[in-house]
Amino acid sequence: MSQGITCALGMSYEIGLTQMFQSFLAAYPWDVVDEGIDRVLDHMQGELGIAGLSLWCATPPVVQLRRPNVQPRFFRTRGGLFFQPSSELYSDTRIKPAVSHWVGKRNVIEQIAKGCADRGLTFRCMMSLSRIGRLAHRHPETACKNVFEDSSLTSVCLSNPDVQAFLCDLVGDFGSRIAVDAFYFTDVASLWREGGEGPVKSPGRSGKLASEFLQVCFCESCQQVASGADVDVAGAIDVVKRVIDKRMDGADESEFKFEAIIKEAPALLSYLEAQTHRITELLRRIAERANADVFIMHEQCKEGDSSSQFADSTAIAGDVIRVATADDVKANPSGTKSMQEIHLEGKLLSGASTSELFPLLQRALETGISAVHFGNYGLIPASAFDPIRQALRYARRTTAG
């Protein structure tokens, strides 16, 4: 398998991946440990036919209600790292790693990775980039800021040089001590996000449109990057404020489309492109440190999430390919021909039947997709395991023939 970056931000690329059908399952470490490492890995491999595990090793905060067979039923974590970092590797960075309290002094990631190696399972490391738990709270100077200068309590800015140095060291640290076949990253965007107080309250019907524009980061690092690219930062700020205020005053949301507005606002479009270029540079640096394939996992955009702002402007040099979603395959199968992997979320699998998964995988396979990634193990209802097993058998028979 050739080294490369696999991306889910709306680009099309080429990459030298094997055409043999592969299957992967994402999991939180606490679900694997609390249910039993051997039991989970044996279930994945022996009963489901999964070929590899994508294990979350650095997460955002998570609140989870778990299946009846797992204790405790209710799990809460502030997130952070789930492996023991080598502190000396971060001596030159202002940001220091924060290990999850759940981990304590244990080496659970190494134990799970060893279990995968003993069974011949592929082991992948999953990490959030901008939302690793407690980073923004501990280092507010690195947090994303909205147009009104409010700092996020949960998201750091990927344009910030200290954040970039920390993430590169983090990837290098993990890869130097644990044998990993690939890195999977989520939250690959500099977006202001709300804390735990719930949705932002405002006069009128600000709604989704205002939320999208509130997420655009205007922290000092982003503004410096944009200014260095001769972008009219003041003009970009003015556009965002005017759109939010107009919507707040009662303008019909149907008049606004995020993509349409930024195309008609050169200053804002250039500002977003400068952010994207900076993130692209970070991904190149991470790929150099990873010594493994680097994937950017697609996440279904939550309502009010402006991750799609990067869809038309992101361009990463090198061997890069987007990870397809179920929506990609259903809505535009011809547009997935350059993709090699489809990601199916746990909530999509809730209530899914074999008859529903078969057509989806069939359409994906017809476009050349040769791998499926399910996530997350602890969020998949028990009733979906048999349909997954049957669908994977079908996919393997199809590709073998």
Secondary structure by P-SEA (a helix, b strand, c coil): cbbbbbbcccccccccccccbbbbbbbbaaaaaaacaaaaaaaacccccccccccccccccccccccccccccbbbbcccccccccccccccccbbbbccccccccaaaaaaaaaaaaacbbbbbbbbccccccccccccccbbbcccccccccccccccaaaaaaaaaaaaaaaacccccbbbbccccccccccccccccccccccaaaaaaaaccccaaaaaaaaaaccaaaaaaaaaaaaaaaaaaccccccccaaaaaaacaaaaaaaaaaaaaaaaaaaaaaaaaccbbbbccccccccccccccccccccccbbbbbbcaaaaaccccccccccbbbbcccccccccaaaaaaaaaaaaaacccbbbbcccccccccaaaaaaaaaaaaaaaaac
